[in-house]
Amino acid sequence: MFADLHQLSHHAAWRKQLEMLLEAAGDGIYGVDLNGRCIFINRAGAEMLGYTPDEIFGRNMHYLMHHSHENHALMPVHDCRIFKAFREGRGCRVDDEVLWRRDGSSFPAEYASYPIHDADSVVGAVVTFSDISERKRTQLSLQAAHHELEQRVEERTSELRVTHDALRRLS
């Protein structure tokens, strides 16, 4: 895949390629074991959360970044769609929750969680996530513009109705 890896053993070259792919991704990517502990995370994901990768390894990702809803109400781990998905052996895609940063701030996130299989057993999950703050701001702006346009149309229609009625009375 990558030309400069020919001097490495097959296994080492494969591992290096995977590391390079993870680090090249702009979205956050992490893996968890069946207890929800982080087994790997790429730099983009760690930075999005305000950590270094080394600070995240071994920590429970639910309690680290997905512990609460947007309104700050606690989200029990058994309600977490990330963990439900891999514990039930199926994947999920979500775009209506928030993730939490180290500094206590949150961001709207889109994520996908898929089980990691070893033979017939689920041994964990891989999760990809991205900050969709800009998309949410754009959606809100579009909704506000649409609402404003509807109000203007309603006002103009009302004005035209009044004018039409006045003209009809005059004629």
BANU-354936 format. One record per residue: x, y, z of N, C-alpha, C in turn; residue in three letters. Coordinates in steps of 0.2 Angstrom, whole numbers, plus 5000, padded with zeros to 4 digits. Atoms other than C-alpha are relative to their C-alpha. Example, Ala and Ser with C-alpha at 12.3 -4.5 7.8 and 13.67 -1.06 7.14 Angstrom:
2
+------+------+------+-------+-------+-------+------+------+------+---------+
| n_c1 | n_c2 | n_c3 | ca_c1 | ca_c2 | ca_c3 | c_c1 | c_c2 | c_c3 | residuo |
+------+------+------+-------+-------+-------+------+------+------+---------+
| 5004 | 4994 | 5000 |  5062 |  4978 |  5039 | 5004 | 5006 | 5000 |     ala |
| 4996 | 4994 | 4999 |  5068 |  4995 |  5036 | 4996 | 5005 | 5003 |     ser |
+------+------+------+-------+-------+-------+------+------+------+---------+
This chain:
171
+------+------+------+-------+-------+-------+------+------+------+---------+
| n_c1 | n_c2 | n_c3 | ca_c1 | ca_c2 | ca_c3 | c_c1 | c_c2 | c_c3 | residuo |
+------+------+------+-------+-------+-------+------+------+------+---------+
| 5004 | 4994 | 5000 |  5000 |  5000 |  5000 | 5004 | 5006 | 5000 |     met |
| 4995 | 4994 | 5000 |  5014 |  5013 |  5005 | 5007 | 4997 | 4998 |     phe |
| 4994 | 5003 | 5003 |  5030 |  5011 |  4996 | 5006 | 5000 | 5005 |     ala |
| 4994 | 5000 | 4995 |  5042 |  5015 |  5011 | 5000 | 4995 | 5005 |     asp |
| 5001 | 5004 | 4995 |  5036 |  5001 |  5021 | 5004 | 4993 | 4998 |     leu |
| 4998 | 5006 | 5002 |  5045 |  4987 |  5011 | 5006 | 4997 | 5005 |     his |
| 4995 | 5003 | 4996 |  5059 |  4985 |  5024 | 4998 | 4997 | 5006 |     gln |
| 5003 | 5003 | 4994 |  5047 |  4980 |  5038 | 4997 | 4993 | 4998 |     leu |
| 5004 | 5006 | 5001 |  5040 |  4963 |  5041 | 4993 | 5001 | 4998 |     ser |
| 5007 | 4999 | 5002 |  5023 |  4959 |  5034 | 4996 | 5003 | 5006 |     his |
| 5004 | 4998 | 4994 |  5015 |  4961 |  5051 | 5001 | 5007 | 5002 |     his |
| 4999 | 4994 | 4998 |  5024 |  4976 |  5056 | 4998 | 5005 | 4994 |     ala |
| 5002 | 4996 | 5005 |  5021 |  4984 |  5039 | 4992 | 5001 | 5000 |     ala |
| 5007 | 5000 | 5000 |  5002 |  4980 |  5040 | 4998 | 5005 | 5006 |     trp |
| 5001 | 4996 | 4994 |  5002 |  4988 |  5058 | 5001 | 5007 | 4999 |     arg |
| 4998 | 4993 | 5001 |  5011 |  5003 |  5052 | 4995 | 5003 | 4995 |     lys |
| 5005 | 4998 | 5005 |  4999 |  5005 |  5037 | 4993 | 5002 | 5004 |     gln |
| 5006 | 4999 | 4997 |  4984 |  5004 |  5049 | 5001 | 5006 | 5005 |     leu |
| 4998 | 4994 | 4996 |  4992 |  5017 |  5061 | 5000 | 5006 | 4996 |     glu |
| 5000 | 4994 | 5005 |  4995 |  5029 |  5046 | 4993 | 5002 | 4998 |     met |
| 5007 | 4999 | 5003 |  4977 |  5027 |  5040 | 4996 | 5003 | 5006 |     leu |
| 5004 | 4998 | 4994 |  4970 |  5030 |  5058 | 5002 | 5008 | 5001 |     leu |
| 4997 | 4993 | 4999 |  4981 |  5046 |  5059 | 4998 | 5005 | 4995 |     glu |
| 5002 | 4996 | 5006 |  4976 |  5052 |  5042 | 4993 | 5002 | 5000 |     ala |
| 5007 | 4998 | 5000 |  4958 |  5052 |  5046 | 4998 | 5006 | 5003 |     ala |
| 5002 | 4993 | 4997 |  4950 |  5069 |  5050 | 4995 | 4999 | 5005 |     gly |
| 5005 | 5001 | 4995 |  4936 |  5061 |  5060 | 5003 | 4996 | 5006 |     asp |
| 4997 | 5004 | 4995 |  4939 |  5053 |  5077 | 4998 | 4993 | 4999 |     gly |
| 5001 | 5007 | 5001 |  4941 |  5035 |  5077 | 5003 | 4997 | 5007 |     ile |
| 4998 | 5004 | 4994 |  4942 |  5024 |  5093 | 4997 | 4993 | 5001 |     tyr |
| 5002 | 5007 | 4998 |  4940 |  5006 |  5099 | 4999 | 4999 | 5007 |     gly |
| 5001 | 5001 | 4993 |  4933 |  5000 |  5115 | 4999 | 4992 | 5001 |     val |
| 5001 | 5007 | 4999 |  4933 |  4983 |  5123 | 4993 | 4999 | 5003 |     asp |
| 5007 | 5001 | 4997 |  4917 |  4975 |  5131 | 4998 | 5004 | 5006 |     leu |
| 5001 | 4996 | 4994 |  4919 |  4985 |  5146 | 5000 | 5008 | 4999 |     asn |
| 5001 | 4993 | 5002 |  4919 |  5001 |  5136 | 5007 | 5004 | 5001 |     gly |
| 4993 | 4996 | 4999 |  4938 |  5005 |  5139 | 5003 | 5001 | 4993 |     arg |
| 4997 | 4998 | 5007 |  4947 |  5013 |  5125 | 5006 | 4995 | 4999 |     cys |
| 4995 | 5004 | 5002 |  4959 |  5001 |  5116 | 5005 | 5003 | 4995 |     ile |
| 4996 | 4995 | 5004 |  4965 |  5014 |  5103 | 4995 | 5006 | 4998 |     phe |
| 5003 | 4994 | 5003 |  4961 |  5031 |  5097 | 5004 | 5004 | 4996 |     ile |
| 4996 | 4996 | 5005 |  4967 |  5042 |  5083 | 5001 | 5007 | 5003 |     asn |
| 4998 | 4994 | 4998 |  4975 |  5059 |  5086 | 4994 | 5005 | 4999 |     arg |
| 5006 | 4996 | 5001 |  4960 |  5068 |  5078 | 4995 | 5000 | 5005 |     ala |
| 5005 | 5001 | 4995 |  4948 |  5060 |  5090 | 5002 | 5003 | 5007 |     gly |
| 4997 | 4997 | 4994 |  4959 |  5064 |  5105 | 4999 | 5007 | 5001 |     ala |
| 5000 | 4992 | 5000 |  4961 |  5082 |  5100 | 4993 | 5003 | 5000 |     glu |
| 5007 | 4998 | 5000 |  4942 |  5084 |  5097 | 4998 | 5000 | 5007 |     met |
| 5002 | 5000 | 4993 |  4940 |  5079 |  5115 | 5004 | 5004 | 5005 |     leu |
| 4996 | 4996 | 4996 |  4954 |  5089 |  5122 | 5005 | 4996 | 5004 |     gly |
| 4995 | 5004 | 4996 |  4966 |  5075 |  5127 | 5005 | 4998 | 4995 |     tyr |
| 4995 | 5004 | 5004 |  4981 |  5066 |  5120 | 4998 | 4993 | 5000 |     thr |
| 5002 | 5007 | 5001 |  4979 |  5048 |  5114 | 5002 | 4996 | 5007 |     pro |
| 4998 | 5004 | 4994 |  4989 |  5042 |  5129 | 4996 | 5001 | 5006 |     asp |
| 5005 | 4998 | 4995 |  4977 |  5051 |  5141 | 4994 | 4996 | 5000 |     glu |
| 5006 | 5003 | 5001 |  4963 |  5041 |  5134 | 5000 | 4992 | 5001 |     ile |
| 5000 | 5007 | 5000 |  4969 |  5023 |  5133 | 4998 | 4997 | 5007 |     phe |
| 5002 | 5003 | 4994 |  4961 |  5012 |  5145 | 4994 | 5003 | 5004 |     gly |
| 5005 | 4997 | 4996 |  4948 |  5024 |  5151 | 4993 | 4998 | 4997 |     arg |
| 5007 | 5001 | 5003 |  4929 |  5021 |  5149 | 4998 | 5006 | 4996 |     asn |
| 5002 | 4995 | 5005 |  4924 |  5031 |  5134 | 4993 | 5003 | 5002 |     met |
| 5006 | 4998 | 4998 |  4906 |  5032 |  5140 | 5000 | 5006 | 5005 |     his |
| 5000 | 4995 | 4994 |  4910 |  5041 |  5156 | 5005 | 5006 | 4998 |     tyr |
| 4995 | 4995 | 5002 |  4924 |  5051 |  5148 | 4996 | 5005 | 4995 |     leu |
| 5002 | 4995 | 5005 |  4914 |  5059 |  5133 | 4993 | 4999 | 4998 |     met |
| 5007 | 5000 | 5002 |  4896 |  5053 |  5132 | 4995 | 4998 | 5006 |     his |
| 5003 | 5001 | 4993 |  4890 |  5053 |  5150 | 4993 | 5003 | 5001 |     his |
| 5006 | 4996 | 4999 |  4876 |  5066 |  5148 | 4997 | 5002 | 4993 |     ser |
| 5003 | 4997 | 5006 |  4863 |  5072 |  5136 | 5001 | 5008 | 5000 |     his |
| 4999 | 4993 | 5001 |  4863 |  5090 |  5129 | 4998 | 5004 | 5006 |     glu |
| 5003 | 4996 | 4995 |  4852 |  5096 |  5143 | 5004 | 4999 | 5007 |     asn |
| 4996 | 5002 | 4994 |  4866 |  5089 |  5156 | 4997 | 4994 | 5004 |     his |
| 5003 | 5006 | 4997 |  4854 |  5075 |  5161 | 5005 | 4994 | 4999 |     ala |
| 4995 | 5005 | 5001 |  4865 |  5060 |  5165 | 4997 | 4994 | 4995 |     leu |
| 5002 | 5005 | 5004 |  4864 |  5046 |  5152 | 5003 | 4993 | 5003 |     met |
| 4997 | 5006 | 4998 |  4866 |  5029 |  5160 | 5003 | 4996 | 4994 |     pro |
| 4996 | 5004 | 5005 |  4878 |  5017 |  5151 | 4995 | 4996 | 4996 |     val |
| 5005 | 5005 | 5003 |  4863 |  5005 |  5148 | 4996 | 5003 | 4995 |     his |
| 5004 | 4996 | 5005 |  4854 |  5019 |  5138 | 5005 | 5002 | 4994 |     asp |
| 4995 | 4998 | 5005 |  4870 |  5023 |  5127 | 4999 | 4996 | 4994 |     cys |
| 5001 | 5003 | 5006 |  4867 |  5019 |  5109 | 5006 | 4997 | 4997 |     arg |
| 4994 | 5003 | 5002 |  4885 |  5016 |  5106 | 5001 | 4993 | 5003 |     ile |
| 4999 | 5006 | 4997 |  4886 |  5002 |  5119 | 4994 | 4995 | 4999 |     phe |
| 5005 | 5004 | 5002 |  4869 |  4995 |  5115 | 5001 | 4996 | 4994 |     lys |
| 4999 | 5003 | 5007 |  4874 |  4992 |  5097 | 5005 | 4995 | 5000 |     ala |
| 4996 | 5006 | 5000 |  4889 |  4982 |  5100 | 4999 | 4995 | 5005 |     phe |
| 5002 | 5005 | 4995 |  4882 |  4973 |  5115 | 4995 | 4995 | 4997 |     arg |
| 5005 | 5004 | 5003 |  4868 |  4967 |  5104 | 5003 | 4998 | 4993 |     glu |
| 4997 | 5003 | 5006 |  4880 |  4963 |  5090 | 4998 | 5004 | 4993 |     gly |
| 5002 | 4996 | 5006 |  4874 |  4977 |  5078 | 5003 | 5007 | 5000 |     arg |
| 4997 | 4994 | 5001 |  4880 |  4993 |  5071 | 4994 | 5005 | 5001 |     gly |
| 5005 | 4995 | 5000 |  4871 |  5010 |  5073 | 5004 | 5007 | 4998 |     cys |
| 4998 | 4993 | 5002 |  4873 |  5028 |  5066 | 4995 | 5005 | 5004 |     arg |
| 5003 | 4995 | 4996 |  4868 |  5043 |  5076 | 5002 | 5007 | 4999 |     val |
| 4998 | 4993 | 5001 |  4867 |  5062 |  5073 | 4996 | 5004 | 5004 |     asp |
| 5004 | 4995 | 4996 |  4857 |  5069 |  5087 | 5002 | 4999 | 5007 |     asp |
| 4997 | 5000 | 4993 |  4868 |  5068 |  5103 | 5006 | 5004 | 5000 |     glu |
| 4994 | 4996 | 4999 |  4882 |  5077 |  5110 | 5005 | 4996 | 5003 |     val |
| 4994 | 5003 | 4996 |  4899 |  5072 |  5116 | 5003 | 5006 | 5004 |     leu |
| 4997 | 4995 | 4995 |  4909 |  5081 |  5130 | 5007 | 5000 | 4999 |     trp |
| 4993 | 4999 | 5000 |  4926 |  5088 |  5130 | 5003 | 5000 | 5007 |     arg |
| 4996 | 5000 | 4993 |  4939 |  5088 |  5144 | 4998 | 5006 | 5004 |     arg |
| 5001 | 4994 | 4996 |  4935 |  5106 |  5148 | 4993 | 5001 | 5002 |     asp |
| 5007 | 5000 | 4998 |  4916 |  5102 |  5151 | 4996 | 5003 | 4995 |     gly |
| 5004 | 4998 | 5005 |  4910 |  5109 |  5135 | 4998 | 4994 | 4996 |     ser |
| 5002 | 5005 | 5004 |  4900 |  5099 |  5123 | 4999 | 5002 | 4993 |     ser |
| 5001 | 4998 | 5007 |  4898 |  5098 |  5104 | 4995 | 4995 | 4997 |     phe |
| 5005 | 5004 | 5003 |  4884 |  5091 |  5093 | 5004 | 4995 | 4996 |     pro |
| 4996 | 5004 | 5003 |  4891 |  5075 |  5086 | 4996 | 4995 | 4996 |     ala |
| 5002 | 5005 | 5005 |  4888 |  5062 |  5072 | 5005 | 4994 | 5002 |     glu |
| 4996 | 5005 | 4999 |  4894 |  5045 |  5076 | 4997 | 4993 | 4998 |     tyr |
| 5002 | 5006 | 5002 |  4894 |  5027 |  5071 | 5004 | 4995 | 5004 |     ala |
| 4997 | 5005 | 4996 |  4897 |  5012 |  5081 | 4999 | 4993 | 4997 |     ser |
| 5000 | 5007 | 5003 |  4901 |  4994 |  5074 | 5003 | 4995 | 5005 |     tyr |
| 4996 | 5005 | 4996 |  4905 |  4978 |  5084 | 5006 | 4998 | 4996 |     pro |
| 4994 | 5003 | 5002 |  4922 |  4971 |  5082 | 4999 | 4992 | 5002 |     ile |
| 5001 | 5007 | 4999 |  4921 |  4952 |  5080 | 5007 | 4996 | 5000 |     his |
| 4994 | 5004 | 5000 |  4934 |  4939 |  5084 | 4996 | 4993 | 4999 |     asp |
| 5004 | 5006 | 5002 |  4927 |  4923 |  5075 | 4992 | 5001 | 5001 |     ala |
| 5007 | 4999 | 5000 |  4909 |  4922 |  5081 | 4998 | 5004 | 5006 |     asp |
| 5001 | 4996 | 4994 |  4911 |  4933 |  5097 | 5001 | 5007 | 4998 |     ser |
| 4999 | 4992 | 5000 |  4909 |  4952 |  5099 | 5005 | 5001 | 5005 |     val |
| 4995 | 4998 | 4995 |  4925 |  4958 |  5108 | 5000 | 5007 | 5001 |     val |
| 5000 | 4992 | 4999 |  4922 |  4977 |  5107 | 4996 | 5003 | 4994 |     gly |
| 5003 | 4996 | 5005 |  4917 |  4991 |  5095 | 5005 | 5005 | 4998 |     ala |
| 4996 | 4995 | 5003 |  4925 |  5003 |  5083 | 4995 | 5006 | 4999 |     val |
| 5005 | 4994 | 5000 |  4917 |  5021 |  5084 | 5004 | 5005 | 4996 |     val |
| 4998 | 4994 | 5003 |  4919 |  5035 |  5072 | 4996 | 5006 | 5002 |     thr |
| 5005 | 4994 | 4998 |  4913 |  5052 |  5077 | 5003 | 5007 | 4997 |     phe |
| 4998 | 4993 | 5003 |  4914 |  5070 |  5070 | 4996 | 5005 | 5004 |     ser |
| 5004 | 4994 | 4997 |  4909 |  5087 |  5077 | 4996 | 5003 | 4994 |     asp |
| 5005 | 4998 | 5005 |  4894 |  5093 |  5067 | 4997 | 5007 | 5002 |     ile |
| 5002 | 4994 | 4998 |  4893 |  5110 |  5075 | 4998 | 5005 | 4994 |     ser |
| 5002 | 4995 | 5006 |  4894 |  5120 |  5059 | 4994 | 4998 | 4996 |     glu |
| 5006 | 5002 | 5003 |  4881 |  5109 |  5051 | 4994 | 5002 | 5004 |     arg |
| 5006 | 4998 | 4996 |  4869 |  5112 |  5065 | 4999 | 5007 | 5000 |     lys |
| 5001 | 4992 | 5000 |  4872 |  5131 |  5065 | 4997 | 5001 | 4993 |     arg |
| 5002 | 4999 | 5007 |  4869 |  5130 |  5046 | 4992 | 4998 | 5000 |     thr |
| 5007 | 5002 | 5000 |  4853 |  5121 |  5049 | 4995 | 5005 | 5004 |     gln |
| 5004 | 4995 | 4996 |  4847 |  5133 |  5062 | 4999 | 5007 | 4996 |     leu |
| 5000 | 4994 | 5005 |  4851 |  5148 |  5050 | 4995 | 4999 | 4995 |     ser |
| 5005 | 5001 | 5005 |  4841 |  5140 |  5037 | 4993 | 4999 | 5002 |     leu |
| 5007 | 5000 | 4997 |  4826 |  5136 |  5048 | 4998 | 5007 | 5002 |     gln |
| 5001 | 4993 | 4998 |  4827 |  5155 |  5054 | 4998 | 5003 | 4994 |     ala |
| 5002 | 4996 | 5006 |  4827 |  5161 |  5036 | 4994 | 4998 | 4997 |     ala |
| 5006 | 5003 | 5003 |  4813 |  5149 |  5031 | 4994 | 5003 | 5004 |     his |
| 5005 | 4998 | 4996 |  4803 |  5155 |  5046 | 4998 | 5008 | 4998 |     his |
| 5001 | 4993 | 5001 |  4806 |  5174 |  5042 | 4997 | 5000 | 4993 |     glu |
| 5003 | 4999 | 5007 |  4802 |  5171 |  5023 | 4992 | 4998 | 5001 |     leu |
| 5007 | 5002 | 4999 |  4785 |  5162 |  5029 | 4996 | 5006 | 5003 |     glu |
| 5003 | 4994 | 4997 |  4781 |  5178 |  5040 | 4999 | 5005 | 4995 |     gln |
| 5000 | 4994 | 5006 |  4785 |  5190 |  5025 | 4994 | 4998 | 4995 |     arg |
| 5005 | 5003 | 5004 |  4774 |  5179 |  5014 | 4993 | 5001 | 5003 |     val |
| 5006 | 4999 | 4996 |  4760 |  5179 |  5027 | 4998 | 5008 | 5000 |     glu |
| 5002 | 4993 | 5000 |  4761 |  5198 |  5029 | 4999 | 5003 | 4994 |     glu |
| 5001 | 4997 | 5006 |  4762 |  5202 |  5011 | 4993 | 4997 | 4997 |     arg |
| 5007 | 5003 | 5002 |  4747 |  5190 |  5007 | 4994 | 5004 | 5004 |     thr |
| 5005 | 4996 | 4996 |  4737 |  5199 |  5021 | 5000 | 5007 | 4997 |     ser |
| 5000 | 4994 | 5003 |  4742 |  5216 |  5013 | 4996 | 5000 | 4994 |     glu |
| 5004 | 5001 | 5007 |  4736 |  5210 |  4996 | 4993 | 4999 | 5001 |     leu |
| 5007 | 5002 | 4999 |  4720 |  5203 |  5003 | 4996 | 5007 | 5002 |     arg |
| 5003 | 4994 | 4998 |  4716 |  5220 |  5011 | 5000 | 5005 | 4994 |     val |
| 5000 | 4996 | 5006 |  4721 |  5229 |  4995 | 4994 | 4998 | 4995 |     thr |
| 5005 | 5003 | 5004 |  4710 |  5217 |  4985 | 4993 | 5002 | 5002 |     his |
| 5007 | 4999 | 4997 |  4695 |  5219 |  4997 | 4998 | 5008 | 4999 |     asp |
| 5001 | 4993 | 5001 |  4697 |  5238 |  4996 | 4998 | 5002 | 4993 |     ala |
| 5002 | 4999 | 5007 |  4697 |  5238 |  4977 | 4993 | 4997 | 4998 |     leu |
| 5007 | 5003 | 5002 |  4682 |  5227 |  4976 | 4995 | 5004 | 5003 |     arg |
| 5005 | 4996 | 4998 |  4672 |  5238 |  4987 | 5000 | 5007 | 4996 |     arg |
| 5000 | 4994 | 5004 |  4677 |  5253 |  4976 | 4997 | 4999 | 4994 |     leu |
| 5003 | 5002 | 5007 |  4672 |  5244 |  4960 | 4993 | 4998 | 5001 |     ser |
+------+------+------+-------+-------+-------+------+------+------+---------+
